[in-house]
Amino acid sequence: MRHLLFAVPMLLLPLSYSQAHEDDHHHEHEGATSLGAHEHGAARLNAALDGNQLELELISPAMNLLGFEHAAASAADEAKIASVRSQLEQPLALFGLPATAGCSVSEQQFAGELLGSAHAGYQRGDDHEHKQEDKHDHDDHEAGGHSDIEAHYQLDCSNPEALHALDLTRLFESFPGTEKIQVQLIGPSGQQGTELTPARAQLPF
């Protein structure tokens, strides 16, 4: 579903370049959609706005979102996973998209063993669900038992001119374990990249 993100390779080049110095000691084969380094508190967000279509890709260590990286071992763990999944399924609120933009989710998919494959997401208007998370399963558990969660969204916005900024305030509030998010954005102003934090949570389109 990542048509725009893949159609605009310049979005991913700075990410790959910035990781090169960290990853020279081993062969990089996961591509730009995987975290170069599994760093608790840090996440990545790729975004592309093209006409009426907005695509978002959030990649984060599970620790940032869940507070743990082990398989659910209690009812409390299961409840936390369900809560996080519910929050991830509300991208309009999570990414501060204004109602005036008229955005609706056309596709959303999640990858991450801790979320459970039964909750992969959906593709609107298509009875044959594309469960891309299956091919990510082998990346979920890295050395040391680390686990990542990826969320991919495609939104159709009837009034994209109302999209003035990505506002990650709600995301930081929802997941206080997230201390910084490396953002790569392609929009009407061209390509830009920056690091957002709870104190500086907005990036203009």
N, C-alpha and C positions, 0 to 999 in steps of 0.2 A: 504494500500500500504506500510505500515511501516514494511515490513518483517524483514529487517536486524535490525532495531532499536528494534523490539520486540524479535527477535531471539537472541539478545545479551543483556540479562537483566542486566548484569554488567554495561552497559552504564548508566542505569537509577538509579542504586542503590545509587551512591553518591548524586544525585539530591534529591532523596527521603529522604536520611539521613540528608542532609543539611537543608531540609525544616522542619524536624521533630520538631526542637526547636521552629520554628516560628508557627507551625500549631498544637501544642499540645492542644491548647484551643478549637479547633473544629475538627470534624471528617473529615479526609482527604478522599474524595471519588472520586476526579476528576482524580487521577492517575498522573503519572510523566509528562504527556504531557501538563498539565496546569500549569500556573505560580503559584508558591506557594504564592507569594505576588505580588499584582499589583503595581509595582513601576515604575513611569514615569522615562524615561531615561535608564531603565534597560531592557534587553531582554535575551533570552536563545537560544542557538543553539546546537542541537544534530546532530552529524555526524558519519557515519559509512562507511568505505571503505572495501569491501570484494571482492577480485578478481577484476573483471571489473565493479563492481556495487558500486555506491556511493549514499548514501541516506542522505538527509539533512532535518532537521526540525527546522524551525525558529518560535519562539513564542514571541510575543511582544505586549505590550499595544498599542492600536491604536493611542494614543497620540504621541508616538515616530515616527510613520510613517506618520500620517496625520496632526498632529498638533491640532487635536480635537477628541472628542469621542462622539459627538452627531450625529444624523442622518443628512444627507445633507440638508441644509436649504437654499442653494443658488446655482446659477450656478457655482460660484467659488468653493464651496464645492464639487460639482459634478466633476468639472475639476480636483481637487486635488485627489479625489478618483480614477479617471480614470488614472491619472499620476502614482500614487502609484501602482495600479494594473499592469500597463504596466511595471514598474520597477521590480516588483516581478516576472513577467513572463519571466525575463531574468536572470536566476540563474547563467549562465556561467560568466556573467560580474559581477553580484552582489557579488559572492563569490570568484572572482579572479582566476577562473580555466583557466589554460593555454590552448591555442588552440592545442598545441602539444599533449595534453592528449586525444584528440579526443572524448570528452564527448558530448553526446546528451541526451536530456530530453526524457525519456520514459513515465514518469508520473509526473504530478504536480497538486496539489489540494490546495485550500485555504479555510480556515474557518474563519468566521468573518462577523457578520451581516452588518457592514458598507461597506464591499466590494460588497455585493449583491450576493444572491444565484445564480443568472444567470451567474456568472463568477467564477464558482467553480473550473474549470480546466478541465483536460482531461486525458484519459488513451490511449496512442497510440495503434492502432490496435484493439481497443475494441469499438464497436458501443454502448455498454451498459455502459454509463458513470457511474462511481462509485462516487456518491456525498456524501462522508463521512462527509462533513461539516454540513449536516442536524442534525446529532446527537450531534454536538457541539453547536448548536444554544442556548441551554439553559445555556451554560457557558459564552456566549459572554458578557452578562450584569451582572456584579457582583454588590455587595453592593456599593452604591454610584454612580451608573450609569457608572461604568467602562466598557470598551470594549476591548477585545483582538483580535489580528489577528494572525492566524497560517498559515504557508506556508510549505507544504510538497513536497519534490522533490525526484524522483528516476532517476538517470542518469546512462547511460551505457557509459563506457570509454574504447575505443579501445587500449589506451596506458596509463594505470593507473600509470606506472612507472614515468610518467612526472608530476604526482601530488605530488609536494614537500611540499606544504603548503596550508592551507586555508588563503586567504588574504581578509580580510573584509574592506580594505581601501575604496573600492567603496561603500560598504554598509553604512559605517559611513558618507561618503560624500553625498550619496543620501538621507540619513535620519539623518540630523544633530541633531534631537531630541533624537537620541540614543547615550547615553554617555558611556555605557558599555554593553558587551555581555558575559554572562557566557557560556563557550563552553565546551561540553563534546565530545571527539573525540575518536573513535576506528579506528585504522589503522595498517599499517605494524609494527609500533613501539609499539603497544599495546594500552592500554587505558590511556588517559590523560585528565585532565580538567584544565582550567585556565580561567581567566577573561581578555578579550581583550578590548582595548580602542582605540580611534583614534590615540593615540601616540604609541600604541603597538597593531597593527592590524593583526599580522600574527601568525599562529600556525602550526609548521611543522607536516607533517604526520608521 
